[in-house]
Amino acid sequence: MDGDSTIFVAGSTGLVGSAVVRRLVRDGYQRILTPRRAELDLTNDAAVRSYFEQHRPQYVFLCAARVGGILANVRAPGEFIYQNLAIQTNVIHNAYRVGVKRLLFLGSNCIYPREAPQPIKEEYLLTGPLEWTNRPYAVAKIAGLEMCWAYNRQYGTCYLTLMPVNLYGPGDNFDPETSHVLAAILRKVHEAKTLGRPSVLLWGTGAPRREFMHADDVADAALFVMTLPETIAGELTRSPLPPILNIGTGSDMTIREIAELVMEEVGYQGRIEWDTSKPDGTMRKLLDNTRMAALGWFPRIPLREGIRSFYEDFLKTPYALGTASPAVR
């Protein structure tokens, strides 16, 4: 992948996709295709086919997805499975049709069994039941990585998949109905501080453990994999194992500890109240990143530093400025 390569970033306005675009621009890539949803509906196969035939991308970062936290997954399971299956099926198949040299599919750590041994190795895939709160999303992501693996075996493609941990960073979603855990906590803590509330109400018990990674680290991992030498990438795609690479930090914290860290960075000195009527989700999902480490990649952004810059970014959003829709109390 050189500076003149034509690169398509699916989901270029999302959390990871925008981080990938920033990194590509920083590294001097010139021909980056970043159509918005209004320009290209990725759930429409005919539209995706026409776009790929017209622009002939050589490399594809498949970061587009319907995503959300527990609340969004529970409320719209049909949308989560349909939209994700449609997006990834259309992009992967049309990448094959036009001869894309290399494709990277972004998955999720929710593909692994709810009770998987810790830390979770790539080979634990499909060895046990999934977490019920996001099962449709997880099944869709599993189908995407299986499709990449199947095309590698049958057609000799070079399609790889990254499985990241919980993510955060610039461009994250702070909507109270659909945000992920760290964004949701940060917004609630900020509002409690701004409104002078003595406490902040968070979901669950605070006991589950989570591993967090900044989106810029994910973008770094994505470019690392997409620029691996052909011999190494070929070995990964011809392996009898699924072409999965976990990317994580190697350490996790309880949700309570994460909330307390956010409170420190925001400067809020109230107390936490836990709504134990709400689900916790999987109790722990620490990833084993041995395979990526063996290739020479490691994350760079410490969590505290990342949360500090994350809050600075949040303060520029409509949610912090008071121009967005009211928060859920």
KOLKE-869703 format. One record per residue (C-alpha): x negated, y negated, z negated. Coordinates in steps of 0.001 Angstrom, whole numbers. Layout:
BEGIN
<<X Y Z>>
...
***
This chain:
BEGIN
<<0 0 0>>
<<-1830 -3064 1244>>
<<-968 -6737 1482>>
<<724 -6330 4872>>
<<2930 -3409 3865>>
<<6692 -3876 4074>>
<<8030 -3244 573>>
<<11681 -2909 -383>>
<<12646 -3546 -4019>>
<<16145 -2234 -4690>>
<<17594 -4094 -7669>>
<<15210 -7034 -7302>>
<<17254 -9313 -9590>>
<<17509 -6815 -12446>>
<<15252 -6460 -15468>>
<<12711 -4080 -13937>>
<<13200 -5058 -10298>>
<<12462 -8725 -10994>>
<<9363 -7701 -12967>>
<<8187 -5604 -10015>>
<<8726 -8537 -7647>>
<<6769 -10883 -9931>>
<<3921 -8421 -10011>>
<<3919 -7879 -6236>>
<<3827 -11629 -5636>>
<<1050 -12047 -8197>>
<<-982 -9346 -6465>>
<<-643 -11034 -3082>>
<<1875 -8831 -1276>>
<<3568 -10845 1460>>
<<6331 -8721 2985>>
<<8727 -8059 121>>
<<12365 -7284 897>>
<<14653 -8403 -1937>>
<<18260 -8503 -704>>
<<20853 -9500 -3288>>
<<24035 -7531 -3858>>
<<26027 -9972 -1711>>
<<23643 -9270 1179>>
<<23393 -5503 770>>
<<25816 -3222 -1065>>
<<23676 -241 -2021>>
<<26762 1897 -2685>>
<<27655 1562 1023>>
<<25747 4172 3032>>
<<26401 2538 6403>>
<<25116 -800 5134>>
<<21985 766 3649>>
<<21344 2741 6829>>
<<21634 -374 8975>>
<<19356 -2363 6660>>
<<16653 314 6626>>
<<16792 765 10396>>
<<16466 -2982 10913>>
<<13679 -3686 8398>>
<<11791 -348 8341>>
<<10279 -572 4842>>
<<7135 1465 4244>>
<<7359 1534 435>>
<<10459 1545 -1774>>
<<10851 700 -5455>>
<<14263 2078 -6439>>
<<15038 -29 -9521>>
<<18721 -658 -8783>>
<<21235 932 -11151>>
<<24422 380 -13081>>
<<23083 56 -16614>>
<<24348 -854 -20065>>
<<24339 35 -23734>>
<<26502 2517 -25616>>
<<29638 360 -25423>>
<<29434 -59 -21648>>
<<28707 3645 -21088>>
<<31628 4764 -23235>>
<<34078 2330 -21635>>
<<33202 2971 -17981>>
<<31778 6505 -17551>>
<<33320 6887 -14086>>
<<31718 3704 -12817>>
<<28362 4682 -14291>>
<<28219 8064 -12589>>
<<29727 6968 -9252>>
<<27715 3810 -8743>>
<<24395 5337 -9758>>
<<24907 8457 -7644>>
<<25883 6321 -4647>>
<<23002 3853 -4981>>
<<20239 6406 -5351>>
<<21649 8825 -2763>>
<<21897 6119 -118>>
<<18460 4630 -790>>
<<16586 7940 -1066>>
<<18179 9495 2017>>
<<17747 6439 4218>>
<<14161 6071 3045>>
<<13612 9587 4379>>
<<15415 8776 7634>>
<<13092 5865 8497>>
<<9894 7556 7297>>
<<9126 5580 4131>>
<<5574 6440 3058>>
<<6176 6432 -687>>
<<9196 5900 -2934>>
<<9365 5319 -6670>>
<<12618 6133 -8480>>
<<13157 4578 -11895>>
<<14913 6932 -14276>>
<<15580 6803 -18010>>
<<14599 8682 -21142>>
<<18273 9579 -21623>>
<<17797 12401 -19087>>
<<16280 14538 -21833>>
<<18271 16734 -24242>>
<<19713 15048 -27306>>
<<17834 17426 -29627>>
<<14596 17682 -27634>>
<<11379 18271 -29621>>
<<9405 15089 -30290>>
<<7518 13637 -28543>>
<<9458 14567 -25404>>
<<7464 16174 -22604>>
<<8556 16108 -18954>>
<<9114 19877 -18987>>
<<11890 19533 -21598>>
<<14246 18397 -18832>>
<<17455 20508 -18708>>
<<16564 22564 -21775>>
<<19534 21452 -23903>>
<<22732 19365 -24140>>
<<22655 15646 -23356>>
<<23797 12801 -25623>>
<<27566 12419 -25049>>
<<27672 8605 -25124>>
<<25671 8245 -21898>>
<<26004 11675 -20309>>
<<27438 10430 -16943>>
<<24539 7991 -16545>>
<<22015 10651 -17526>>
<<23478 13214 -15114>>
<<23261 10660 -12292>>
<<19612 9956 -13085>>
<<18859 13681 -13215>>
<<20464 14035 -9783>>
<<18234 11241 -8477>>
<<15008 12838 -9634>>
<<16193 16232 -8356>>
<<16861 14635 -4973>>
<<13334 13202 -4895>>
<<11916 16602 -5818>>
<<14054 18406 -3227>>
<<13007 16029 -438>>
<<9365 16435 -1404>>
<<9682 20210 -1128>>
<<11693 20332 2082>>
<<10474 17309 4018>>
<<6999 16687 2596>>
<<7898 13217 1300>>
<<5990 11427 -1442>>
<<8742 10441 -3867>>
<<7834 10018 -7532>>
<<9919 9186 -10590>>
<<9134 7169 -13703>>
<<11015 7814 -16953>>
<<10684 4749 -19200>>
<<11727 4165 -22795>>
<<14104 1391 -23944>>
<<13256 -1780 -22048>>
<<13411 -5538 -22609>>
<<11998 -8685 -21048>>
<<12740 -11708 -18829>>
<<15989 -11308 -16910>>
<<17518 -8966 -19491>>
<<21266 -8815 -19951>>
<<22623 -10509 -23092>>
<<26320 -9980 -22436>>
<<27837 -8564 -25654>>
<<29878 -6014 -23697>>
<<27074 -4502 -21608>>
<<23658 -5330 -23110>>
<<21095 -2849 -24376>>
<<20151 -2572 -28021>>
<<17244 -5020 -28343>>
<<18956 -7755 -26319>>
<<22152 -7239 -28312>>
<<20340 -7474 -31645>>
<<18401 -10568 -30618>>
<<21533 -12405 -29496>>
<<23478 -11501 -32643>>
<<20618 -12560 -34924>>
<<20175 -15838 -33035>>
<<23878 -16618 -33330>>
<<23919 -15770 -37033>>
<<21035 -18200 -37565>>
<<22544 -20923 -35382>>
<<25962 -20703 -37035>>
<<24554 -20393 -40548>>
<<26073 -16998 -41241>>
<<24873 -15125 -44339>>
<<24801 -11773 -42519>>
<<24681 -10180 -39101>>
<<26792 -7128 -38167>>
<<25021 -4409 -36172>>
<<26234 -1086 -34808>>
<<25624 2300 -36418>>
<<23496 3124 -39425>>
<<20154 1657 -38388>>
<<18555 5094 -38778>>
<<17931 6127 -35125>>
<<14393 5654 -33896>>
<<13641 3922 -30617>>
<<10578 3209 -28520>>
<<10509 -140 -26696>>
<<8512 -1326 -23705>>
<<8294 -4707 -22000>>
<<9521 -4786 -18392>>
<<6178 -6198 -17253>>
<<4489 -3035 -18511>>
<<6972 -961 -16504>>
<<6188 -3021 -13411>>
<<2489 -2438 -14047>>
<<3120 1320 -14273>>
<<5214 1224 -11102>>
<<2477 -433 -9045>>
<<-110 1870 -10584>>
<<1816 4908 -9336>>
<<2623 3421 -5943>>
<<-1075 2697 -5304>>
<<-2450 6030 -6501>>
<<-4834 7616 -3981>>
<<-3093 9898 -1494>>
<<-4822 12962 -2914>>
<<-3498 12356 -6426>>
<<0 11346 -5288>>
<<81 14421 -3067>>
<<-817 16680 -5957>>
<<2022 15211 -8015>>
<<4602 15667 -5269>>
<<3448 19183 -4311>>
<<3329 20404 -7901>>
<<5760 23174 -8919>>
<<6924 20780 -11659>>
<<9434 17960 -11071>>
<<7672 14723 -9980>>
<<8368 13049 -13337>>
<<6023 10735 -15200>>
<<7020 9512 -18659>>
<<5956 5975 -19553>>
<<6016 4987 -23191>>
<<4022 3333 -25940>>
<<3472 6407 -28104>>
<<5206 4953 -31174>>
<<8761 4203 -32256>>
<<10663 2387 -35023>>
<<14071 2673 -36622>>
<<16780 332 -35396>>
<<16714 -1235 -38864>>
<<12989 -1942 -38532>>
<<13504 -3389 -35058>>
<<16286 -5640 -36374>>
<<14068 -6852 -39210>>
<<11266 -7605 -36740>>
<<13684 -9596 -34577>>
<<14888 -11497 -37656>>
<<11294 -12464 -38464>>
<<10649 -13759 -34950>>
<<13964 -15647 -34804>>
<<13491 -17053 -38289>>
<<16741 -15711 -39722>>
<<16770 -14889 -43442>>
<<20264 -13436 -43839>>
<<21108 -9800 -44436>>
<<22123 -6958 -42123>>
<<25503 -5251 -42384>>
<<25956 -1942 -40564>>
<<29176 -941 -38812>>
<<28929 2805 -39413>>
<<32188 3434 -37528>>
<<30164 2885 -34322>>
<<27992 5662 -32836>>
<<24241 5806 -33333>>
<<23497 7641 -30105>>
<<20520 9997 -29958>>
<<18647 9934 -33255>>
<<15204 9959 -31683>>
<<13697 10001 -28178>>
<<9972 9355 -28370>>
<<8312 10125 -25043>>
<<5070 12005 -24521>>
<<3072 9935 -22015>>
<<115 12324 -21739>>
<<474 12712 -17966>>
<<307 8968 -17294>>
<<-2555 8553 -19744>>
<<-4467 11282 -17926>>
<<-4055 9290 -14712>>
<<-5501 6225 -16461>>
<<-2446 4110 -17240>>
<<-1558 2620 -20642>>
<<913 -114 -21737>>
<<-598 -3471 -22658>>
<<2024 -5649 -24384>>
<<2365 -5183 -28189>>
<<5954 -5104 -29433>>
<<5755 -8149 -31715>>
<<4141 -10239 -28990>>
<<6729 -8998 -26503>>
<<9669 -9846 -28773>>
<<8251 -13318 -29377>>
<<8115 -14074 -25646>>
<<11474 -12330 -25189>>
<<13065 -14748 -27645>>
<<11461 -17704 -25873>>
<<13037 -16489 -22627>>
<<16402 -15984 -24347>>
<<16423 -19588 -25574>>
<<16561 -20705 -21918>>
<<19662 -18643 -21121>>
<<23313 -19775 -21186>>
<<23904 -17487 -24164>>
<<21450 -19445 -26306>>
<<22502 -22814 -24902>>
<<26154 -22216 -25722>>
<<27453 -22242 -22131>>
<<28143 -18504 -21813>>
<<31247 -16603 -22849>>
<<31883 -16310 -26614>>
<<30054 -13537 -28420>>
<<31796 -10534 -29842>>
<<32054 -11098 -33591>>
***
